[in-house]
Amino acid sequence: MTKRPSPISATVDFDADGVQHGFLKLPISVDDSAWGAVMIPVTVVKNGEGPTALLTGGNHGDEYEGITSLLKLSGQLKAEEVTGRVIIVPCMNTPAVMAGKRTSGLDGGNLNRSFPGDPDGTVTEKIADYFTRVMVPMCDVVLDLHSGGRTLDIIPFGASHVLDDPEQQRQALEGAKAFGAPYAMMMFELDAAALFDTAVESQGKIFVATELGGGGTSTPESMAITERGVRNFLIHYGLLEGEVEMPAEPQVYLDMPDASCYVQSEHSGVLELCFALGERVEKGEVVARVYDMTRSGTAPVEYRAGRSGVLAARRHPALVNMGDTIAVIADVVDSLG
């Protein structure tokens, strides 16, 4: 069954040369705006023929490195600097960004668990559908900027995935390395089917993701890594002139081969992490303790590492509930791919 056209319309001409700032407009009818619209900011910078890069931030609304860096880039990038076309969407899930939450303030939808989307679905599903059927087909390469948001801290890395097409996998992995974060990761996703990543990769496009910090904020260090990485990405894929700038220290390669990398809590309470981000963890070591807050004098529950590696991510809030990921341990490897 053929899906109907997307209800979202663009106020920019994606084929016109120059710099344009506008919106992706999604009609909505809500209590405080009967004939309203979700207004997703978009900038298009085009200069003649060449590849198209789609840069997205705010897939989750509380991940600020991507949002901030792309808002900055949208006001700085000039057409004469570009070969081809750069499409910048700093606040992909605008309702979530405006609410300062991971999920939409309109329907509670998690955009990065809503692909490929539905033009007749919720607001979040309509946004996912537009990117799947309109934005991604325009593009050759996609950079989706994530960080840990309010509930996670994550070491800064560029990431790609294991793919059926070895050449597509190679090109994505080279882009993840060229982003130039301190770490590069071959990432295992727990629930890949409904991700933006999969919607892009299934169309044969090159997709690079990042994790760049967390805690629901950004820092001068995380912003510097992000801004350098975005420009590196555009240089690597031929949209900007220049040389890729790598970190001063040698890049560390990490691999997440399977779900055993994730340490998830089976208890609720207050969390004590025993390692700092980036520290080496040996299999069997206690990585975290969860204390029962309903009574004193009880021993904490200890969580041990199921593998050796680097602590790549940790829960940010001290309060933890059953099912929360409290730590992620990734293997250190000599090479990726």
Secondary structure, 3 states (H helix, E strand, C coil): CCCCCCCCEECCCCCCCEEEEEEEEEEEEECCEEEEEEEEEEEEEEECCCCEEEEECCCCCCCHHHHHHHHHHHHHCCHHHECEEEEEECCCCHHHHHHCCCCCCCCCCCHHHCCCCCCCCCHHHHHHHHHHHHHHHHCCEEEEEECCHHHEEECCEEEECCCCCHHHHHHHHHHHHHCCCCEEEECCCCCHHHCHHHHHHCCCCEEEEEECCECCCCCHHHHHHHHHHHHHHHHHCCCECCCCCCCCCCCEEEECCCHHHEEECCCCEEEEECCCCCCEECCCCEEEEEECCCCCCCCCEEEECCCCEEEEEEECCCEECCCCEEEEEEEEECCCC
